[in-house]
Amino acid sequence: MSFQIRLDSQFIRALNDLRDTGSWWDALRKDQERDVFIAIRNQGINAYVGGRSIARIDWKGGRLKLLVHPKFLAVTRTAARVNLLPPNRSPVQGVIIDDASKYAENFDLVKTTARLFSDEERDAENGIAVKCGNVIDMEVAFSGEPDDDGEAPKSRTGRVDLVSADKDGNLTLVEAKLYSNAELHCVGVPRLCEQLGKYQAWATRNKGSIINAYQAVREYREQLGLTVGKLPVTISNLDTSPRLLILGYARRDVVELGDIRDAILKALSQQTPPVNAKVACIGNASSVRSRHLQN
């Protein structure tokens, strides 16, 4: 089946009816420039914080569904560690979120809880998606796996970390790895070479449908009042050569990092067909800019 992303017009209308009403949808939508990345799926929407899906919005039987993992629904206002033993047992203020209005009221607590279950690599990826105005999607399933809820191991090869688009409408597929990730320091061919090879094969095989899907996403974002940042009005092309970002290394790591980069590029060039990936090394994830996702 070719890659596609579509939203029913009634789905869009139902969400727009919630705009500027103090609703849970407003909580998600108005936080996009701080912490939340809203990813449009095929007949669904995922909202991410810290690389974890804090909301999955579906349209079933003519009604909206707001699906949230249970671990984000029992939250606490207590920031410090809690002493559970007498005689100085700490008081705990907890909140059980069991309806959409409580979700909106306690949205900051939901985000804080999501970050507790995140990891540095996912959090960095989410931060790039929020900060760089040219990211159009994240955690994209392309190998028949279900859409990501943020619970799947990040090492699975059937997902693209980020999809970005430059000012001329060219899409690129981006994989982000922390320098501390063991995959980069393995003996032999790094597993991520297989991952990048699958990116390229999928992009080559489905180029037309991917372009069409993200043209639709660009239009849906406009219709839903979501941030469009630096996204071009027209998506016209897809660069099938994947990008690899290596993040979070220190000055002392530069020599070893160069060896790792060379080993990855060599292994990719020896695949059949060769994988024409581009590798960018950025010391701090917060330093990633839109250009790093394209060049």
Secondary structure, 3 states (H helix, E strand, C coil): CCCCCCCCHHHHHHHHCCCCCCCHHHHHHCCCCCCCEEEEECCEEEEEECCEEEEEEEEECCEEEEECCHHHCEEECCCCCCCCCCCCCCCCCEEECCCHHHHHHCHHHHHHHHHHCCCHHHHHHHHHHHHCCCEEEEEEECCCCCCCCCCCCCCCCCEEEEEEECCCCEEEEEEEEECCCHHHHCCCCCHHHHHHHHHHHHHHHCHHHHHHHHHHHHHHHHHCCCCCCCCCCCCCEECCCCEEEEECCCHHHHHHHHHHHHHHHHHHHCCCCCCCCEEEEECCHHHCCHHHHCC
